[in-house]
Amino acid sequence: MKRETRRYFRDLGYFSSLGFQIAIPIIIGFVLGSYLDEKVFDSTPWAMLICLALGIAAGCRNVLLAIKKINKL
């Protein structure tokens, strides 16, 4: 296989996983925050909102890293 073709498929795989790279941190933040609210702190909804905000920030960070990778190409 040509070098350009391998690079194309590698980049295609990376960018097709970008949706998961955005969604997974948000879901983890929501689940972790809900667990902390119910079992640990009994502070509904504050821990969930904080963890959800951190998950959104992590998802945005992943998007920014993908943009940097695009600019390097």
LUMGUKE-270802 format. One line per field, with one value per residue: x, y, z of N, C-alpha, C, O, CB in turn; chain; residue number from 1. Coordinates in pm, 1 decimal, decimal comma. Glycine has a CB too. Example, Ala and Ser with C-alpha at 12.3 -4.5 7.8 and 13.67 -1.06 7.14 Angstrom:
2
n_x <- 1319,0;1285,0
n_y <- -569,0;-225,0
n_z <- 780,0;708,0
ca_x <- 1230,0;1367,0
ca_y <- -450,0;-106,0
ca_z <- 780,0;714,0
c_x <- 1320,0;1290,0
c_y <- -330,0;3,0
c_z <- 780,0;787,0
o_x <- 1423,6;1340,9
o_y <- -331,9;113,8
o_z <- 846,5;803,9
cb_x <- 1130,8;1408,4
cb_y <- -447,3;-59,8
cb_z <- 904,6;572,5
c <- A;A
k <- 1;2
This chain:
73
n_x <- 83,9;46,9;230,2;88,7;-173,8;-187,5;-148,4;-378,5;-584,5;-515,3;-552,0;-823,1;-933,1;-863,5;-1008,4;-1267,5;-1314,0;-1348,8;-1599,5;-1656,5;-1450,9;-1541,9;-1791,4;-1756,9;-1600,4;-1791,9;-2010,3;-1889,8;-1829,6;-2089,9;-2199,6;-2018,4;-2048,6;-2320,2;-2313,9;-2146,1;-2308,5;-2531,6;-2428,4;-2203,5;-2171,6;-2429,1;-2537,7;-2711,4;-2769,7;-2498,1;-2235,6;-2269,6;-2309,5;-2062,4;-1881,8;-1987,0;-1935,6;-1656,2;-1625,0;-1728,0;-1538,0;-1313,9;-1391,7;-1398,6;-1130,1;-1026,0;-1129,0;-991,3;-729,7;-754,8;-798,7;-552,0;-399,9;-500,2;-412,3;-137,9;-112,2
n_y <- -116,4;227,7;499,3;740,3;648,9;488,6;686,3;838,9;658,9;623,4;884,7;911,2;717,7;832,7;1078,9;985,4;876,9;1093,5;1181,0;1000,2;1076,9;1316,2;1261,6;1058,0;1164,2;1346,9;1183,2;1021,6;1218,9;1298,7;1058,8;1000,5;1233,8;1212,2;978,4;1060,8;1260,1;1112,1;901,7;987,3;1273,4;1381,8;1611,3;1709,7;1902,6;1954,0;1828,8;1672,6;1868,7;2001,2;1794,2;1734,0;1971,9;1960,5;1735,0;1832,2;2028,3;1865,0;1730,1;1946,3;2009,9;1786,8;1833,3;2068,0;1968,5;1801,7;1990,3;2119,0;1908,9;1888,2;2129,3;2084,5;1906,8
n_z <- 0,0;-69,0;78,6;115,2;106,9;335,8;529,0;484,7;563,1;833,2;935,7;877,2;1048,4;1294,3;1294,8;1265,6;1510,1;1667,6;1756,0;1963,9;2131,6;2219,0;2335,3;2533,4;2761,6;2858,4;2925,9;3120,6;3312,7;3384,1;3491,0;3700,1;3856,0;3926,2;4077,8;4289,8;4399,7;4492,0;4657,4;4806,7;4875,4;4905,4;4783,9;4586,8;4302,6;4268,5;4257,5;4031,3;3834,9;3840,4;3772,3;3523,0;3386,2;3387,1;3225,3;2983,4;2932,1;2895,8;2664,1;2483,8;2486,9;2356,4;2101,5;2034,6;2027,2;1806,6;1608,1;1611,2;1513,8;1254,7;1149,5;1145,8;941,8
ca_x <- 0,0;125,4;244,3;-21,4;-296,7;-182,2;-169,8;-519,3;-665,3;-484,1;-621,3;-966,7;-965,1;-853,6;-1117,4;-1396,0;-1330,6;-1360,6;-1729,3;-1639,8;-1361,0;-1621,7;-1903,7;-1716,9;-1573,0;-1915,5;-2087,2;-1819,1;-1851,2;-2227,9;-2217,8;-1939,1;-2113,4;-2444,4;-2275,3;-2098,1;-2423,6;-2619,9;-2365,6;-2095,0;-2187,7;-2569,7;-2540,8;-2776,1;-2704,7;-2373,2;-2123,5;-2299,2;-2286,0;-1918,2;-1819,5;-2034,5;-1858,7;-1521,5;-1635,5;-1742,2;-1406,8;-1226,3;-1434,9;-1351,7;-984,7;-1002,0;-1156,2;-880,4;-614,5;-780,3;-777,7;-407,3;-348,6;-537,5;-324,9;-4,6;-113,4
ca_y <- 0,0;349,6;572,9;836,1;575,6;452,6;809,0;873,8;570,9;654,2;1009,6;883,4;649,3;928,3;1175,7;918,4;851,3;1221,8;1184,4;929,5;1155,2;1424,6;1210,3;974,7;1242,3;1406,5;1076,5;984,3;1326,8;1292,5;939,9;1019,1;1336,9;1157,5;885,1;1138,3;1326,5;1018,1;811,8;1042,1;1407,3;1416,9;1753,5;1715,8;1853,0;2028,1;1744,4;1633,1;1983,3;2026,2;1686,9;1749,9;2083,0;1909,2;1646,7;1916,3;2089,4;1762,1;1709,3;2061,7;1995,3;1688,6;1898,6;2158,8;1887,4;1755,3;2105,1;2136,5;1803,0;1924,3;2238,5;2030,5;1836,7
ca_z <- 0,0;-75,7;203,6;122,9;136,8;478,5;606,4;470,0;648,1;972,7;968,0;873,8;1173,4;1405,3;1291,4;1284,7;1652,9;1736,4;1824,7;2090,9;2214,3;2276,4;2413,6;2647,0;2883,4;2908,2;2990,4;3243,2;3408,4;3432,1;3574,8;3820,9;3936,0;3982,0;4183,7;4403,6;4461,4;4560,6;4754,1;4887,0;4930,7;4924,4;4750,5;4455,7;4181,6;4252,1;4212,2;3894,0;3747,7;3835,6;3693,2;3385,5;3329,1;3361,0;3109,5;2864,2;2908,7;2839,7;2525,9;2405,7;2473,7;2251,1;1973,5;2007,2;1986,0;1669,7;1520,6;1598,7;1427,6;1118,6;1105,3;1120,1;813,9
c_x <- 89,6;125,7;129,9;-152,7;-300,5;-207,4;-316,1;-606,3;-638,6;-556,5;-772,3;-1010,9;-961,7;-974,2;-1254,8;-1419,7;-1349,7;-1493,6;-1723,9;-1550,8;-1432,0;-1724,8;-1861,1;-1681,3;-1698,9;-1999,1;-2021,7;-1838,1;-1991,2;-2248,2;-2141,8;-2003,9;-2242,0;-2415,3;-2230,3;-2211,9;-2505,6;-2551,6;-2269,2;-2133,6;-2331,3;-2590,4;-2603,7;-2797,9;-2562,9;-2256,7;-2145,3;-2271,6;-2136,8;-1848,8;-1862,3;-1958,9;-1715,2;-1520,4;-1649,4;-1609,5;-1309,7;-1263,4;-1389,7;-1201,6;-951,5;-1026,7;-1041,2;-755,1;-631,8;-759,1;-628,8;-347,2;-381,6;-442,6;-183,0;2,4;-92,4
c_y <- 124,3;421,8;673,0;768,2;534,6;574,4;851,3;788,4;594,1;781,4;990,7;812,7;742,9;1021,7;1110,8;884,5;979,4;1235,2;1114,3;1008,7;1274,4;1368,9;1136,4;1057,5;1305,4;1302,3;1035,2;1091,4;1324,5;1176,1;954,2;1122,9;1288,7;1061,3;960,6;1209,8;1230,3;945,5;880,7;1173,1;1444,7;1566,6;1776,4;1859,7;1904,9;1942,9;1701,1;1748,4;2013,1;1921,0;1694,3;1863,1;2039,5;1815,4;1724,4;1982,7;1988,6;1731,9;1822,3;2055,7;1895,9;1747,9;1992,4;2083,0;1835,6;1869,3;2131,7;2032,0;1833,5;2031,5;2191,1;1961,1;1938,1
c_z <- 0,0;58,1;222,7;159,9;282,6;566,4;601,5;561,5;796,6;1017,0;969,3;1001,2;1292,8;1407,7;1304,1;1431,2;1732,6;1809,9;1959,5;2186,0;2276,8;2373,8;2540,5;2770,9;2943,5;2982,0;3121,5;3350,4;3467,0;3529,1;3706,9;3912,3;3999,3;4096,5;4308,1;4474,6;4545,7;4676,5;4850,5;4954,3;4965,9;4897,5;4613,2;4415,2;4164,0;4203,3;4067,2;3798,1;3733,3;3749,2;3547,4;3315,9;3298,3;3239,8;2979,6;2830,6;2847,8;2694,7;2435,0;2384,9;2363,4;2113,1;1937,1;1965,2;1843,4;1570,4;1501,6;1505,5;1280,6;1065,6;1077,9;984,7;704,9
o_x <- 195,8;34,3;79,7;-233,0;-405,0;-279,0;-371,8;-693,3;-730,9;-615,9;-841,5;-1116,2;-1046,2;-1035,3;-1349,3;-1534,2;-1365,3;-1498,3;-1780,0;-1572,6;-1386,0;-1743,3;-1924,7;-1728,9;-1710,9;-2052,7;-2090,1;-1860,5;-2008,8;-2306,7;-2195,5;-2013,0;-2270,1;-2483,3;-2271,7;-2211,8;-2544,6;-2611,4;-2254,6;-2129,0;-2352,3;-2651,6;-2552,6;-2845,9;-2511,0;-2185,2;-2050,2;-2215,7;-2090,8;-1767,0;-1783,2;-1922,4;-1659,4;-1425,7;-1590,4;-1572,5;-1232,1;-1175,2;-1347,2;-1151,3;-859,0;-954,6;-998,3;-682,1;-534,8;-707,3;-584,0;-256,0;-300,0;-398,2;-113,5;107,6;-89,6
o_y <- 124,8;407,3;688,8;823,5;544,3;566,4;894,5;841,4;585,2;784,5;1048,0;845,1;734,2;1041,0;1175,5;865,4;973,6;1295,8;1162,9;1007,7;1327,7;1423,2;1151,8;1023,6;1316,2;1330,5;1016,0;1058,5;1346,1;1192,9;923,2;1101,8;1321,1;1062,6;927,9;1219,2;1262,9;929,6;836,8;1183,4;1532,4;1638,0;1855,0;1935,5;1900,3;1985,5;1693,9;1726,9;2046,9;1954,3;1664,5;1850,5;2077,3;1816,4;1687,9;1992,2;2022,8;1710,4;1798,1;2092,0;1918,4;1717,1;1996,0;2128,3;1826,5;1847,5;2163,0;2061,3;1807,5;2025,1;2250,4;1956,4;1902,4
o_z <- 62,3;139,3;334,0;235,0;347,1;666,2;702,4;630,6;877,6;1124,8;1053,4;1056,3;1381,9;1512,8;1349,3;1472,3;1854,6;1916,9;2057,7;2307,1;2377,8;2482,7;2644,7;2879,3;3065,5;3089,1;3222,1;3466,9;3586,9;3636,1;3813,3;4033,3;4114,7;4199,1;4419,3;4597,3;4657,9;4782,9;4964,5;5076,8;5049,7;4976,9;4533,4;4499,5;4052,4;4112,6;3989,3;3690,6;3624,2;3663,4;3457,9;3199,0;3195,3;3161,1;2877,9;2713,6;2758,5;2611,5;2322,0;2278,5;2285,3;2018,2;1821,8;1877,0;1768,2;1460,9;1391,3;1428,1;1192,2;950,9;995,4;921,0;587,1
cb_x <- -96,1;71,8;378,9;-36,6;-309,3;-45,8;-80,2;-563,6;-638,0;-331,8;-583,5;-1002,4;-869,2;-723,8;-1110,9;-1402,7;-1211,2;-1344,9;-1836,6;-1580,8;-1242,5;-1691,6;-1986,4;-1598,4;-1471,9;-1996,4;-2100,3;-1669,0;-1826,0;-2324,4;-2170,8;-1795,8;-2141,2;-2525,6;-2163,5;-1993,9;-2511,9;-2672,5;-2292,8;-1972,5;-2134,6;-2616,3;-2399,2;-2909,5;-2786,1;-2335,9;-2108,0;-2445,2;-2358,9;-1858,3;-1855,6;-2186,5;-1858,2;-1467,6;-1753,2;-1851,6;-1349,5;-1233,5;-1585,9;-1389,6;-921,8;-1090,3;-1289,9;-850,8;-594,6;-924,1;-847,2;-340,5;-407,8;-683,8;-322,3;35,3;-245,5
cb_y <- -1,1;440,9;645,5;909,4;452,4;389,8;922,5;857,3;425,4;669,8;1118,6;798,3;535,1;1010,2;1254,8;791,6;775,7;1335,7;1120,3;789,8;1202,2;1505,5;1118,7;887,9;1351,4;1467,9;954,6;963,0;1460,0;1279,5;813,4;1061,5;1457,6;1086,1;791,4;1239,0;1389,0;916,9;704,4;1062,9;1506,1;1380,2;1812,1;1640,1;1890,1;2091,7;1619,3;1586,9;2106,0;2026,7;1549,4;1777,7;2203,4;1835,9;1553,1;2023,1;2145,2;1633,7;1695,8;2193,1;1949,7;1566,2;1976,5;2244,2;1769,5;1699,1;2229,5;2128,6;1665,8;1973,6;2348,8;1933,3;1758,4
cb_z <- 121,6;-184,6;206,9;-9,6;47,3;513,6;553,6;324,5;613,3;991,9;868,1;750,9;1196,0;1394,5;1163,8;1200,2;1706,0;1637,3;1737,9;2067,3;2132,7;2165,2;2328,3;2607,9;2852,8;2792,4;2896,9;3215,0;3342,7;3314,0;3499,9;3785,2;3851,7;3872,8;4135,2;4358,6;4354,6;4462,1;4681,1;4801,2;4834,7;5068,3;4754,0;4456,6;4061,8;4381,6;4303,9;3881,4;3801,6;3978,1;3751,1;3383,5;3425,7;3484,9;3125,9;2885,1;3040,1;2923,9;2519,6;2475,1;2607,2;2271,9;1979,1;2129,7;2082,8;1656,7;1577,4;1736,2;1469,4;1113,2;1209,4;1230,5;792,3
c <- A;A;A;A;A;A;A;A;A;A;A;A;A;A;A;A;A;A;A;A;A;A;A;A;A;A;A;A;A;A;A;A;A;A;A;A;A;A;A;A;A;A;A;A;A;A;A;A;A;A;A;A;A;A;A;A;A;A;A;A;A;A;A;A;A;A;A;A;A;A;A;A;A
k <- 1;2;3;4;5;6;7;8;9;10;11;12;13;14;15;16;17;18;19;20;21;22;23;24;25;26;27;28;29;30;31;32;33;34;35;36;37;38;39;40;41;42;43;44;45;46;47;48;49;50;51;52;53;54;55;56;57;58;59;60;61;62;63;64;65;66;67;68;69;70;71;72;73
